[in-house]
Amino acid sequence: MLHIQYSAWLVCTAVALTGFSAVAQTSAPTVTEAATSQVVAPAAAEPQKAKALQLHNTLQSQKEALGAVIFNDVSLSSPAGQSCATCHNAASAFADPGKAVSEGVVKGAFGNRNVPTLKYAQYSPPLQKEEYADEWRGGQFWDGRVDSLKEQALGPFFNPVEMNSTPAKLAQALRSAAYAPLISAAYGKAVLTDEDALINAAADALEAFQKTPVFAPFDSKYDYYKIDLVKLSKLEERGEMVFNSGGMCIDCHLGRVGERQIFTRFVHHNILVPPNPELPFYQQPATVNPAGKAFVDAGTGNNPKLSEKEKLIAKGMFKTPTLRNIALTAPYMHNGVFKTLEEVVEYYTKMEKFWPPEVNENPSRLMSTSLSISEHDKKALVAFMKTLTDGYDAPPELKAKLRAHQESLGYWE
């Protein structure tokens, strides 16, 4: 049984309170079957423990539903008009497809990095140094600069090229929101009078929402295939073989968290990505980008948690993203330089064709040579990656079998 009580009635209450028909993004997340499962206390449990479990689940449910409301609220930016869902579209794996970088709520304001998917981000561990090499693993954002989804959730609110708010403005917007009673219900009435506590509560609710199965459904064709519920096509089968052998994809993109295959180990690498000449950040005013066209993104080398010596070693590195839903999240790389999966595969086979890199220092040891695979295998590799898209259209009986298998392995515990 899933240990997440994501009450449908509470979501409906939140929708009614916020008037979502008027203000919500069209990308508002769908409440999945997994997310609406109820936790049932064992019949043999002691009444006191059962009651405590019920209270815990109810509170957690309130936080998750509140997080869904906040995630879609366009009134929290300054000026109003942009929510988390604006740049993290549920229909596109909570990314912002088709854009190298996203425009902020202030017209003409652009950052320097591509919006990463929020799906499966909950499995990225806190930033840590690998024991066997000068590499880092985990964290949130491309450079791993914060350790939790709660910290990550606040970043866009206060970024002038994103939602452009301030703590005072955000707290006031939350107090004035129609769903303020939901905040009180989940965190206590006193939270509305304390700016720091209120902002912290909003971040906590956003984290709770992003840890629901909505963001980690594990229901791609690949997931069905791995337990023999469906078969891959001949081309997809070939692609899996290339992925696991000649393509060398598994060196960075095979990573388990318990029984769950995330398709990344979240390790930071410099894979010598070229600059994107179309990046709008180059044209931003000097107050935002003082380097102008000479701007170079040092990636993890700018992570404030690293020492000055470590920053030199980490210059040019970026966290390896998951390949789950990769077909939905183009363009690719931290700067959106590659527009298609075919172009990404072409890069790994003919790297010199795309160079010079943005950062030459600290190349990944995996980038010592270009891959040597045939044109057919390139197509097969792309076909296999497309099997990693969530929401595979399986018959109800197969969906039930997949869900039961995953629950038995503790996927959402």
NORPE-V141034 format. One record per residue. N is the residue number from 1. PHI is phi in whole degrees, -180 to 180 (NA if undefined). BURIAL is # if it has 24 or more other ideal C-beta (glycine too) atoms within 12 Angstrom, else .. Layout:
((N,PHI,BURIAL) (N,PHI,BURIAL))
This chain:
((1,NA,.) (2,-67,#) (3,-94,#) (4,-140,#) (5,-109,#) (6,-105,#) (7,-64,#) (8,-64,.) (9,-66,.) (10,-73,#) (11,-61,#) (12,-63,.) (13,-61,.) (14,-62,#) (15,-62,#) (16,-65,.) (17,-67,#) (18,-92,#) (19,62,.) (20,-59,#) (21,-60,.) (22,-100,.) (23,-113,#) (24,-75,#) (25,-72,#) (26,-67,.) (27,-92,#) (28,-54,#) (29,-66,#) (30,-82,#) (31,-79,#) (32,-80,#) (33,-58,.) (34,-64,#) (35,-74,#) (36,-100,#) (37,-65,#) (38,-100,.) (39,-87,#) (40,-109,.) (41,-67,.) (42,-57,.) (43,-62,.) (44,-86,.) (45,-69,.) (46,-64,.) (47,-53,.) (48,-66,.) (49,-68,.) (50,-63,.) (51,-67,.) (52,-63,.) (53,-65,.) (54,-63,.) (55,-65,.) (56,-61,.) (57,-66,#) (58,-65,#) (59,-64,#) (60,-62,#) (61,-62,#) (62,-63,#) (63,-66,#) (64,-64,#) (65,-66,#) (66,-62,#) (67,-61,#) (68,-65,#) (69,-66,#) (70,-62,#) (71,-57,#) (72,-103,#) (73,-84,#) (74,-83,#) (75,-89,#) (76,-91,#) (77,-89,#) (78,-134,#) (79,-73,.) (80,-63,.) (81,140,.) (82,-135,#) (83,-121,#) (84,-58,#) (85,-68,#) (86,-60,#) (87,-104,#) (88,-125,#) (89,-78,#) (90,-61,#) (91,-72,.) (92,-124,#) (93,59,#) (94,56,#) (95,-123,#) (96,-127,#) (97,-64,#) (98,85,.) (99,-123,#) (100,-61,#) (101,-140,#) (102,-95,#) (103,-82,#) (104,-78,#) (105,-67,#) (106,-83,#) (107,-57,.) (108,88,.) (109,-92,#) (110,-133,#) (111,-88,#) (112,-114,#) (113,-130,#) (114,-66,#) (115,-71,#) (116,-80,#) (117,-64,#) (118,-92,#) (119,-69,#) (120,68,#) (121,-66,#) (122,-63,#) (123,-92,#) (124,-74,#) (125,-74,#) (126,-58,.) (127,-56,#) (128,-149,.) (129,-87,#) (130,-68,.) (131,-71,.) (132,-95,.) (133,-159,.) (134,-82,#) (135,-136,#) (136,-120,#) (137,-138,#) (138,89,#) (139,84,#) (140,-110,#) (141,72,#) (142,-60,#) (143,-104,#) (144,67,#) (145,-74,#) (146,-126,#) (147,-97,.) (148,-135,#) (149,-66,#) (150,-64,#) (151,-68,#) (152,-62,#) (153,-60,#) (154,-82,#) (155,-54,#) (156,-62,#) (157,-58,#) (158,-105,#) (159,-87,#) (160,-63,#) (161,-98,#) (162,-121,#) (163,-89,#) (164,61,#) (165,-97,#) (166,-131,.) (167,-55,.) (168,-64,.) (169,-66,#) (170,-65,#) (171,-62,#) (172,-65,.) (173,-64,#) (174,-68,#) (175,-63,#) (176,-85,.) (177,-68,#) (178,-62,.) (179,-93,#) (180,-52,#) (181,-59,#) (182,-69,#) (183,-65,#) (184,-62,.) (185,-63,#) (186,-87,#) (187,-126,#) (188,96,.) (189,-64,.) (190,-63,.) (191,-63,#) (192,-71,#) (193,-100,.) (194,-119,.) (195,-56,.) (196,-64,.) (197,-65,.) (198,-67,#) (199,-65,#) (200,-63,#) (201,-64,#) (202,-62,#) (203,-66,#) (204,-64,#) (205,-66,#) (206,-63,#) (207,-64,#) (208,-59,#) (209,-63,#) (210,-75,#) (211,-100,#) (212,-81,#) (213,-63,#) (214,-55,#) (215,-98,#) (216,-152,#) (217,-78,#) (218,51,#) (219,-129,#) (220,-83,#) (221,-58,#) (222,-59,#) (223,-64,#) (224,-67,#) (225,-63,#) (226,-66,#) (227,-115,#) (228,62,.) (229,-91,#) (230,-140,#) (231,-112,.) (232,-83,#) (233,-71,.) (234,-59,.) (235,-68,.) (236,-66,#) (237,-61,.) (238,-62,#) (239,-62,#) (240,-63,#) (241,-63,.) (242,-63,#) (243,-56,#) (244,-90,.) (245,-135,.) (246,-61,#) (247,-75,#) (248,58,#) (249,-65,#) (250,-65,#) (251,-61,#) (252,-117,#) (253,-113,#) (254,-122,#) (255,-154,#) (256,-103,.) (257,-121,#) (258,65,.) (259,-89,.) (260,-94,#) (261,-91,#) (262,-98,#) (263,64,#) (264,-169,#) (265,-99,#) (266,63,#) (267,-82,#) (268,-89,#) (269,-137,#) (270,-103,#) (271,-99,#) (272,61,#) (273,-65,#) (274,-74,#) (275,-68,#) (276,-101,#) (277,-64,.) (278,-92,.) (279,-64,#) (280,-65,#) (281,-62,#) (282,-62,#) (283,-96,.) (284,-70,#) (285,-61,.) (286,-60,.) (287,-66,.) (288,-100,#) (289,-131,#) (290,-65,.) (291,-85,.) (292,59,.) (293,-71,.) (294,-86,.) (295,-59,#) (296,-129,#) (297,-87,#) (298,-81,#) (299,61,#) (300,-61,#) (301,-65,#) (302,-103,#) (303,-65,#) (304,-67,.) (305,-82,#) (306,-92,#) (307,-73,.) (308,-62,.) (309,-66,.) (310,-66,#) (311,-63,#) (312,-66,.) (313,-71,#) (314,-92,#) (315,-57,#) (316,91,#) (317,-83,#) (318,-142,#) (319,-67,#) (320,-71,#) (321,-79,#) (322,-68,#) (323,-91,#) (324,-63,#) (325,67,#) (326,-62,#) (327,-69,#) (328,-99,#) (329,-117,#) (330,-61,#) (331,-80,#) (332,-118,#) (333,79,#) (334,-62,#) (335,-113,#) (336,64,#) (337,-72,#) (338,-105,#) (339,-87,.) (340,-137,#) (341,-65,#) (342,-60,.) (343,-70,#) (344,-63,#) (345,-62,#) (346,-61,#) (347,-60,#) (348,-68,#) (349,-96,#) (350,-142,.) (351,-58,#) (352,-60,.) (353,-61,.) (354,-102,#) (355,-79,.) (356,-79,.) (357,-70,#) (358,-68,#) (359,-132,#) (360,-82,.) (361,-69,.) (362,57,#) (363,-64,.) (364,-61,#) (365,-63,.) (366,-81,#) (367,-104,#) (368,-73,.) (369,-152,.) (370,-72,.) (371,-73,#) (372,-121,.) (373,-133,#) (374,-74,.) (375,-62,.) (376,-63,.) (377,-70,#) (378,-63,#) (379,-64,#) (380,-65,#) (381,-63,#) (382,-64,#) (383,-61,#) (384,-65,#) (385,-61,#) (386,-71,#) (387,-75,#) (388,-91,#) (389,-82,#) (390,-64,#) (391,85,#) (392,-59,#) (393,-82,.) (394,-100,.) (395,-61,.) (396,-53,.) (397,-67,.) (398,-75,.) (399,-60,#) (400,-65,.) (401,-67,.) (402,-62,#) (403,-61,#) (404,-63,.) (405,-63,.) (406,-68,#) (407,-63,.) (408,-65,.) (409,-95,.) (410,77,.) (411,-57,#) (412,-116,#) (413,-88,.))
